[in-house]
Amino acid sequence: MPRPLHATIHLDSMQRNLDRARSCAPTSKLWAVVKANAYGHGLERGMRGFAQADGLALIETENALRLRELGWIKPILLLEGVFDASDIPLLAEHNIDSTVHCLEQIKMLEYTQLYRPVDVHLKMNTGMNRLGFRPEEFRAAYQRLRAIPGIRNITLMTHFANADELEHPRLAIGEQVRRFRLGADGLEGERSLSNSGGVLHQAELLSGVDPELRNDWARPGIMLYGGTPGGRTAADYGLLPTMTLRSEIIGIQHIGAGDSVGYGSRFQADGPMTIGVVACGYADGYPRHAEHGTPVLVEGRRTRLIGRVSMDMMTVDLTPVANARVGSKVTLWGDGLPIDEVAQAAGTIGYELMCALAARVRVDEGRLGCD
Ligand SMILES: *Cc1c(COP(=O)(O)O)cnc(C)c1O
């Protein structure tokens, strides 16, 4: 028998979340973002779960090529563009779109003879201050790209820093939209603006920020995996979990007042209690920083993590779960336990938990509500 820990990927929830993104941004085409191994769900599963997307977006050229090998024929976008000029011929050969965010990438395109046309996404830095040309440099970058033979469509792109908090005091989304409009004014090409936060708040963006906002392409990631970019909960947004991490109780200890549990004896009982040992630890991707009290489901009942998470195991309070035994089913996150809630208790975000799922965890596929 294999170790009981396994992650179940809910492909039907991925489809439903994509439908949700469509209803939030009905006039936008959607890049489903499948970077980081489809946020830990597996690149190939991302391709199947988001088969209805208009395109798939990710980071590495080799994974873009893998998508082509797997049979994806719709557009593919490299979100950071190429890291080396030697990848440019591959863009042309396999019809892969590339982001262009800096002068070095423009130079690579100028020096490479393109035998087939390439579509690029020129990125504007509207305040995120990560990648992209500043609004006042944007037009010159655009014109330089336009002059390169072989460059076909140029999509104008930016990225929001605070799409989950529309009135952010340091950088409001309205300010980013204003800078984008200014820098891109009059330039021909489709517009690509929103990540999940922008998609979920598209209606507010249009009504409150800019009624003429064009968002030809949106780039949702986390919402498609049933997580939220911040702000409200996934359920509030009508999103379904797409990854459920489950294991079992593999040992039980009955302890009394003064007994402690685990490394560092971090937890000490103040009365009789029952401790369950779960086959899941930080080497599986469960966050070691999870605080005492992080929620866990045992036999569908909510209880809490106690003591320190170790490499292959963690300990939970079985006192509220009267029928618990060795072999009891445990849910670490997903179906019935929002990943964002677990992440918050560990001082992180759902994104990080999904992406950190370790290679040793078995992965299968199934519907929500079934084990
Ligand atoms: C990762 C990424 C996204 C998706 O962001 P989410 O917050 O997961 O929706 C969108 N655009 C770019 C450029 C990205 O790198």
The ligand as a Gaussian input file, in Angstrom:
#p B3LYP/6-31G(d) Opt

LIG

0 1
 C        1.310000      35.123000     -12.540000
 C        0.824000      36.163000     -13.453000
 C       -0.556000      36.375000     -13.612000
 C       -1.594000      35.617000     -12.804000
 O       -1.721000      36.214000     -11.523000
 P       -2.837000      35.721000     -10.484000
 O       -2.714000      36.648000      -9.347000
 O       -2.470000      34.324000     -10.113000
 O       -4.127000      35.787000     -11.190000
 C       -0.961000      37.309000     -14.537000
 N       -0.061000      38.018000     -15.258000
 C        1.267000      37.863000     -15.113000
 C        2.199000      38.688000     -15.912000
 C        1.753000      36.938000     -14.206000
 O        3.075000      36.767000     -14.072000

